[in-house]
Amino acid sequence: MKRVVNNVKTFHGIDMEKQPILVYRSIQSEREKQK
């Protein structure tokens, strides 16, 4: 269980820290689709 949690944390950490623009764009695109 601990390994899974650690992997998830590092995965999200890489996305949010190294690719904030891509994450932001993906969120914006999802919001546009919902409108």
PyMOL Python script that loads the backbone (N, CA, C, O; Angstrom):
from pymol import cmd

cmd.read_pdbstr("""\
ATOM      1  N   MET A   1       0.843  -1.205   0.000  1.00  0.00           N
ATOM      2  CA  MET A   1       0.000   0.000   0.000  1.00  0.00           C
ATOM      3  C   MET A   1       0.877   1.253   0.000  1.00  0.00           C
ATOM      4  O   MET A   1       0.595   2.208  -0.723  1.00  0.00           O
ATOM      5  N   LYS A   2       1.928   1.249   0.802  1.00  0.00           N
ATOM      6  CA  LYS A   2       2.784   2.436   0.888  1.00  0.00           C
ATOM      7  C   LYS A   2       3.417   2.746  -0.461  1.00  0.00           C
ATOM      8  O   LYS A   2       3.530   3.908  -0.849  1.00  0.00           O
ATOM      9  N   ARG A   3       3.831   1.698  -1.174  1.00  0.00           N
ATOM     10  CA  ARG A   3       4.467   1.922  -2.478  1.00  0.00           C
ATOM     11  C   ARG A   3       3.506   2.617  -3.431  1.00  0.00           C
ATOM     12  O   ARG A   3       3.896   3.534  -4.154  1.00  0.00           O
ATOM     13  N   VAL A   4       2.254   2.182  -3.431  1.00  0.00           N
ATOM     14  CA  VAL A   4       1.262   2.777  -4.332  1.00  0.00           C
ATOM     15  C   VAL A   4       1.076   4.255  -4.008  1.00  0.00           C
ATOM     16  O   VAL A   4       1.046   5.097  -4.906  1.00  0.00           O
ATOM     17  N   VAL A   5       0.952   4.564  -2.727  1.00  0.00           N
ATOM     18  CA  VAL A   5       0.744   5.959  -2.320  1.00  0.00           C
ATOM     19  C   VAL A   5       1.939   6.807  -2.733  1.00  0.00           C
ATOM     20  O   VAL A   5       1.772   7.911  -3.250  1.00  0.00           O
ATOM     21  N   ASN A   6       3.146   6.291  -2.505  1.00  0.00           N
ATOM     22  CA  ASN A   6       4.346   7.048  -2.859  1.00  0.00           C
ATOM     23  C   ASN A   6       4.410   7.295  -4.358  1.00  0.00           C
ATOM     24  O   ASN A   6       4.760   8.390  -4.797  1.00  0.00           O
ATOM     25  N   ASN A   7       4.072   6.274  -5.146  1.00  0.00           N
ATOM     26  CA  ASN A   7       4.098   6.430  -6.598  1.00  0.00           C
ATOM     27  C   ASN A   7       3.105   7.486  -7.048  1.00  0.00           C
ATOM     28  O   ASN A   7       3.407   8.288  -7.932  1.00  0.00           O
ATOM     29  N   VAL A   8       1.928   7.494  -6.450  1.00  0.00           N
ATOM     30  CA  VAL A   8       0.908   8.478  -6.820  1.00  0.00           C
ATOM     31  C   VAL A   8       1.386   9.877  -6.467  1.00  0.00           C
ATOM     32  O   VAL A   8       1.218  10.807  -7.256  1.00  0.00           O
ATOM     33  N   LYS A   9       1.980  10.034  -5.293  1.00  0.00           N
ATOM     34  CA  LYS A   9       2.453  11.355  -4.865  1.00  0.00           C
ATOM     35  C   LYS A   9       3.525  11.865  -5.810  1.00  0.00           C
ATOM     36  O   LYS A   9       3.474  13.022  -6.227  1.00  0.00           O
ATOM     37  N   THR A  10       4.492  11.032  -6.158  1.00  0.00           N
ATOM     38  CA  THR A  10       5.573  11.470  -7.030  1.00  0.00           C
ATOM     39  C   THR A  10       5.033  11.772  -8.420  1.00  0.00           C
ATOM     40  O   THR A  10       5.489  12.710  -9.074  1.00  0.00           O
ATOM     41  N   PHE A  11       4.065  10.983  -8.875  1.00  0.00           N
ATOM     42  CA  PHE A  11       3.481  11.204 -10.201  1.00  0.00           C
ATOM     43  C   PHE A  11       2.812  12.569 -10.259  1.00  0.00           C
ATOM     44  O   PHE A  11       3.040  13.336 -11.194  1.00  0.00           O
ATOM     45  N   HIS A  12       1.980  12.876  -9.255  1.00  0.00           N
ATOM     46  CA  HIS A  12       1.296  14.169  -9.225  1.00  0.00           C
ATOM     47  C   HIS A  12       2.317  15.282  -9.039  1.00  0.00           C
ATOM     48  O   HIS A  12       2.170  16.354  -9.627  1.00  0.00           O
ATOM     49  N   GLY A  13       3.346  15.050  -8.234  1.00  0.00           N
ATOM     50  CA  GLY A  13       4.369  16.063  -7.991  1.00  0.00           C
ATOM     51  C   GLY A  13       5.061  16.452  -9.286  1.00  0.00           C
ATOM     52  O   GLY A  13       5.296  17.635  -9.531  1.00  0.00           O
ATOM     53  N   ILE A  14       5.396  15.456 -10.132  1.00  0.00           N
ATOM     54  CA  ILE A  14       6.060  15.734 -11.405  1.00  0.00           C
ATOM     55  C   ILE A  14       5.131  16.535 -12.307  1.00  0.00           C
ATOM     56  O   ILE A  14       5.554  17.505 -12.936  1.00  0.00           O
ATOM     57  N   ASP A  15       3.866  16.132 -12.372  1.00  0.00           N
ATOM     58  CA  ASP A  15       2.905  16.837 -13.232  1.00  0.00           C
ATOM     59  C   ASP A  15       2.743  18.289 -12.800  1.00  0.00           C
ATOM     60  O   ASP A  15       2.804  19.194 -13.632  1.00  0.00           O
ATOM     61  N   MET A  16       2.536  18.515 -11.509  1.00  0.00           N
ATOM     62  CA  MET A  16       2.239  19.859 -11.018  1.00  0.00           C
ATOM     63  C   MET A  16       3.476  20.752 -11.036  1.00  0.00           C
ATOM     64  O   MET A  16       3.358  21.949 -11.298  1.00  0.00           O
ATOM     65  N   GLU A  17       4.661  20.200 -10.765  1.00  0.00           N
ATOM     66  CA  GLU A  17       5.862  21.030 -10.667  1.00  0.00           C
ATOM     67  C   GLU A  17       6.520  21.254 -12.021  1.00  0.00           C
ATOM     68  O   GLU A  17       6.903  22.380 -12.341  1.00  0.00           O
ATOM     69  N   LYS A  18       6.657  20.198 -12.823  1.00  0.00           N
ATOM     70  CA  LYS A  18       7.397  20.317 -14.078  1.00  0.00           C
ATOM     71  C   LYS A  18       6.500  20.686 -15.253  1.00  0.00           C
ATOM     72  O   LYS A  18       6.983  21.219 -16.252  1.00  0.00           O
ATOM     73  N   GLN A  19       5.205  20.410 -15.148  1.00  0.00           N
ATOM     74  CA  GLN A  19       4.304  20.693 -16.270  1.00  0.00           C
ATOM     75  C   GLN A  19       3.057  21.437 -15.800  1.00  0.00           C
ATOM     76  O   GLN A  19       1.944  20.987 -16.071  1.00  0.00           O
ATOM     77  N   PRO A  20       3.215  22.570 -15.100  1.00  0.00           N
ATOM     78  CA  PRO A  20       2.035  23.289 -14.602  1.00  0.00           C
ATOM     79  C   PRO A  20       1.193  23.843 -15.732  1.00  0.00           C
ATOM     80  O   PRO A  20      -0.032  23.903 -15.626  1.00  0.00           O
ATOM     81  N   ILE A  21       1.850  24.253 -16.828  1.00  0.00           N
ATOM     82  CA  ILE A  21       1.111  24.844 -17.950  1.00  0.00           C
ATOM     83  C   ILE A  21       0.224  23.785 -18.603  1.00  0.00           C
ATOM     84  O   ILE A  21      -0.934  24.057 -18.919  1.00  0.00           O
ATOM     85  N   LEU A  22       0.757  22.588 -18.806  1.00  0.00           N
ATOM     86  CA  LEU A  22      -0.031  21.528 -19.439  1.00  0.00           C
ATOM     87  C   LEU A  22      -1.209  21.149 -18.555  1.00  0.00           C
ATOM     88  O   LEU A  22      -2.310  20.915 -19.054  1.00  0.00           O
ATOM     89  N   VAL A  23      -0.988  21.086 -17.258  1.00  0.00           N
ATOM     90  CA  VAL A  23      -2.080  20.751 -16.337  1.00  0.00           C
ATOM     91  C   VAL A  23      -3.137  21.832 -16.389  1.00  0.00           C
ATOM     92  O   VAL A  23      -4.332  21.537 -16.434  1.00  0.00           O
ATOM     93  N   TYR A  24      -2.702  23.095 -16.382  1.00  0.00           N
ATOM     94  CA  TYR A  24      -3.650  24.214 -16.414  1.00  0.00           C
ATOM     95  C   TYR A  24      -4.465  24.176 -17.697  1.00  0.00           C
ATOM     96  O   TYR A  24      -5.681  24.365 -17.668  1.00  0.00           O
ATOM     97  N   ARG A  25      -3.806  23.933 -18.817  1.00  0.00           N
ATOM     98  CA  ARG A  25      -4.518  23.888 -20.105  1.00  0.00           C
ATOM     99  C   ARG A  25      -5.517  22.743 -20.134  1.00  0.00           C
ATOM    100  O   ARG A  25      -6.626  22.903 -20.643  1.00  0.00           O
ATOM    101  N   SER A  26      -5.141  21.605 -19.600  1.00  0.00           N
ATOM    102  CA  SER A  26      -6.054  20.452 -19.598  1.00  0.00           C
ATOM    103  C   SER A  26      -7.285  20.756 -18.752  1.00  0.00           C
ATOM    104  O   SER A  26      -8.398  20.374 -19.114  1.00  0.00           O
ATOM    105  N   ILE A  27      -7.092  21.441 -17.627  1.00  0.00           N
ATOM    106  CA  ILE A  27      -8.233  21.803 -16.779  1.00  0.00           C
ATOM    107  C   ILE A  27      -9.134  22.785 -17.511  1.00  0.00           C
ATOM    108  O   ILE A  27     -10.356  22.641 -17.487  1.00  0.00           O
ATOM    109  N   GLN A  28      -8.545  23.775 -18.157  1.00  0.00           N
ATOM    110  CA  GLN A  28      -9.332  24.768 -18.889  1.00  0.00           C
ATOM    111  C   GLN A  28     -10.126  24.100 -20.005  1.00  0.00           C
ATOM    112  O   GLN A  28     -11.296  24.425 -20.210  1.00  0.00           O
ATOM    113  N   SER A  29      -9.507  23.175 -20.726  1.00  0.00           N
ATOM    114  CA  SER A  29     -10.195  22.502 -21.834  1.00  0.00           C
ATOM    115  C   SER A  29     -11.382  21.695 -21.309  1.00  0.00           C
ATOM    116  O   SER A  29     -12.435  21.655 -21.945  1.00  0.00           O
ATOM    117  N   GLU A  30     -11.217  21.054 -20.155  1.00  0.00           N
ATOM    118  CA  GLU A  30     -12.315  20.279 -19.572  1.00  0.00           C
ATOM    119  C   GLU A  30     -13.461  21.199 -19.183  1.00  0.00           C
ATOM    120  O   GLU A  30     -14.626  20.839 -19.356  1.00  0.00           O
ATOM    121  N   ARG A  31     -13.152  22.378 -18.662  1.00  0.00           N
ATOM    122  CA  ARG A  31     -14.198  23.323 -18.267  1.00  0.00           C
ATOM    123  C   ARG A  31     -14.950  23.805 -19.494  1.00  0.00           C
ATOM    124  O   ARG A  31     -16.169  23.971 -19.451  1.00  0.00           O
ATOM    125  N   GLU A  32     -14.231  24.033 -20.587  1.00  0.00           N
ATOM    126  CA  GLU A  32     -14.884  24.489 -21.818  1.00  0.00           C
ATOM    127  C   GLU A  32     -15.843  23.418 -22.335  1.00  0.00           C
ATOM    128  O   GLU A  32     -16.922  23.744 -22.831  1.00  0.00           O
ATOM    129  N   LYS A  33     -15.466  22.160 -22.226  1.00  0.00           N
ATOM    130  CA  LYS A  33     -16.318  21.066 -22.710  1.00  0.00           C
ATOM    131  C   LYS A  33     -17.608  20.995 -21.898  1.00  0.00           C
ATOM    132  O   LYS A  33     -18.663  20.663 -22.439  1.00  0.00           O
ATOM    133  N   GLN A  34     -17.531  21.303 -20.609  1.00  0.00           N
ATOM    134  CA  GLN A  34     -18.707  21.184 -19.745  1.00  0.00           C
ATOM    135  C   GLN A  34     -19.712  22.293 -20.030  1.00  0.00           C
ATOM    136  O   GLN A  34     -20.903  22.113 -19.777  1.00  0.00           O
ATOM    137  N   LYS A  35     -19.269  23.425 -20.547  1.00  0.00           N
ATOM    138  CA  LYS A  35     -20.183  24.557 -20.790  1.00  0.00           C
ATOM    139  C   LYS A  35     -21.184  24.225 -21.882  1.00  0.00           C
ATOM    140  O   LYS A  35     -22.028  25.056 -22.220  1.00  0.00           O
TER     141      LYS A  35
END
""", "prot")
cmd.dss("prot")
cmd.show_as("cartoon", "prot")
cmd.util.cbc("prot")
cmd.orient("prot")
